[in-house]
Amino acid sequence: SVIDEKLYEGIEKAIANVERFIKTRTPENGIIAIIGVGNTIGVAP
């Protein structure tokens, strides 16, 4: 549905922002944190 698409887009943007924030501060730990965020939201690969 349209709502699901909008929600998914919002989540993707939020993850991208978190990813960028983490990478600029802790390049090595960024991947681990991103996986943790993905698992929390339930959209991890």
N, C-alpha and C positions, 0 to 999 in steps of 0.2 A: 504494500500500500504506500501511498504518498507519505504518510506519517512515518512509517518505518524507514523509508529512504532518507527523510529529513533527519530523523534520529541518528541513523547510521552515519550520515555526513557530519553531523555535529560531533559524534564520538570520534570519527576519524580526525577531524580538525583538532579536537582536544588532545588526542594522542600525539598528533604532529607537534602541537605546541609544547607538550610535556617532553617529547623526544628532543626537540630543539633546546629547551631549557636545560635538560640533563646533560646533553652532549657538550654544551658550551661550558659546563662546570666540571663534569667528571667523565671524560671520554671513555675511560676503561669500564667504569661501573654503569655507564648509561644503558648498555644492552640488557644487563640484569634487571635494572629498574623498569625498563620498558616492558620486558617480558612479564614482570610482576604486575604492572598496570594492565596489560592485556589480559592476563589471567583473571584479575579482579573484575574487569568489565565483561569478560567472557568472549572476547574477540581475538584471542591469541591464535596464531596459526597452528 
